[in-house]
Amino acid sequence: MSKIYSHIPNAADELIGRIDSNDGQVYESRFGPDKAIGRVDYKEGKVYSRRLGPDKYLGRVEKNGRIYAHRFGPDQHIGQVEEDGKVYRHVALGRDEYLGRIHEMKNLVEGAAAMLLFLGEEEEEKEEKREEDKKGGLDDQIAARKDH
């Protein structure tokens, strides 16, 4: 069983989840029973989020460790997983940011699951907020022009 740890600067890393290597199920660590939130396909290198109905395809990992998030159009390169289990967020024109690690990682797809289901959430939330701010700012400009 692989354990997923989130990096906390100047402190011990926090256990946030685990992956059952037998069936590929991904669990979120909680007080009480862990919650199944997704699964990995070891053969295809794909990660899925669990939901009612068919599972949602989130992304994939390539043999070189590059993690791609599924998007409309070409998939977006969002990170990298190393053979030793360290997961990094891709930063354009900069040094990749260390996010956490997978203890006892069996396959690179486990690192992709950690990134797509746990560690990459902050960046997606920031991106959504930026989009909302842009829309809100544009709406404010349109309303101001109508008042004149």
C-alpha positions in Angstrom: 0.0 0.0 0.0 1.4 3.4 -1.0 0.9 6.4 1.3 0.6 10.0 0.0 2.2 12.8 2.0 1.7 16.5 1.4 4.8 18.7 1.9 4.6 21.2 4.8 7.5 23.6 4.9 9.5 23.5 8.2 7.3 20.7 9.6 6.6 17.0 9.2 4.8 16.0 6.0 1.1 15.3 6.5 -0.5 11.9 5.5 -3.4 12.8 3.2 -4.2 9.6 1.5 -3.3 6.1 0.4 -3.5 3.8 -2.7 -4.3 0.1 -2.5 -1.8 -1.4 -4.9 -4.0 -4.6 -5.3 -7.0 -2.9 -6.9 -5.9 0.6 -7.6 -8.4 2.3 -5.3 -7.4 5.7 -3.9 -8.5 6.7 -0.4 -8.5 10.0 1.4 -7.2 9.8 5.0 -9.8 10.8 7.5 -10.6 10.5 11.2 -12.5 7.3 11.1 -12.9 5.2 8.0 -11.0 6.4 4.9 -13.1 7.6 2.0 -12.6 6.1 -1.5 -12.2 9.1 -3.9 -10.8 7.6 -7.1 -8.8 4.8 -8.8 -5.8 4.3 -11.0 -5.4 2.1 -14.1 -2.0 0.7 -13.8 -1.9 -0.7 -17.4 -3.0 2.6 -19.1 -1.4 5.0 -16.6 -4.7 6.8 -16.2 -6.3 8.4 -13.1 -10.1 8.5 -12.4 -12.2 10.3 -9.8 -15.0 8.3 -8.2 -18.5 9.7 -8.6 -22.0 8.5 -9.1 -22.3 6.9 -12.5 -19.2 6.5 -14.6 -15.9 7.6 -13.0 -14.5 10.9 -14.3 -11.2 10.7 -16.2 -8.8 13.2 -14.7 -5.5 12.7 -16.5 -2.5 10.4 -17.2 1.2 9.9 -16.6 3.8 9.1 -19.3 6.7 6.7 -18.9 9.0 9.6 -18.3 7.0 10.7 -15.3 5.3 13.8 -16.8 1.7 14.2 -15.5 -1.0 15.6 -17.8 -4.4 16.8 -16.7 -7.3 16.1 -19.0 -8.6 19.2 -20.7 -10.8 20.1 -23.6 -8.3 20.1 -26.5 -4.7 19.0 -25.7 -4.0 17.7 -22.2 -2.1 20.2 -20.0 1.3 19.3 -18.5 0.8 20.0 -14.8 3.6 18.2 -13.1 6.2 15.5 -12.7 6.7 12.4 -10.6 10.1 11.0 -9.9 11.1 7.3 -9.5 11.7 8.0 -5.7 8.0 9.1 -5.3 8.5 12.9 -5.2 5.8 14.9 -6.9 6.4 18.4 -8.4 4.1 21.0 -9.9 5.2 22.3 -13.3 6.1 26.0 -13.3 6.5 27.6 -16.7 9.9 29.3 -17.1 10.8 28.5 -13.5 11.8 25.7 -11.1 9.1 23.1 -10.5 7.5 23.3 -7.0 7.8 20.3 -4.7 4.4 19.3 -3.5 4.8 16.0 -1.6 5.8 12.4 -1.9 4.4 8.9 -2.2 5.9 6.4 0.3 6.4 2.8 -1.1 5.3 3.9 -4.6 4.8 0.9 -7.0 4.1 2.7 -10.2 4.4 6.3 -11.6 0.6 6.4 -12.0 0.3 6.5 -8.2 2.2 9.8 -8.3 -0.2 11.1 -10.9 -3.1 10.1 -8.7 -1.6 12.1 -5.8 -1.2 15.1 -8.0 -4.6 15.0 -9.7 -6.7 14.0 -6.6 -4.9 15.7 -3.7 -1.9 17.9 -4.4 -2.9 19.8 -7.5 -6.2 21.1 -6.1 -4.8 24.5 -5.0 -3.6 25.4 -8.4 -7.0 24.5 -10.0 -8.8 26.6 -7.4 -6.5 29.5 -8.0 -7.0 29.3 -11.7 -10.8 29.2 -11.3 -10.7 32.2 -9.0 -8.6 34.1 -11.5 -11.2 33.3 -14.2 -14.0 34.5 -12.0 -12.1 37.7 -11.1 -11.6 38.4 -14.8 -15.3 37.9 -15.5 -16.3 40.0 -12.5 -13.9 42.7 -13.5 -15.3 42.7 -17.1 -18.9 42.8 -15.8 -18.0 45.8 -13.6 -16.4 47.6 -16.6 -19.5 47.0 -18.7 -21.8 48.2 -16.0 -19.7 51.4 -15.4 -19.9 52.2 -19.2 -23.6 51.8 -19.3 -24.0 54.3 -16.4 -22.2 57.0 -18.4 
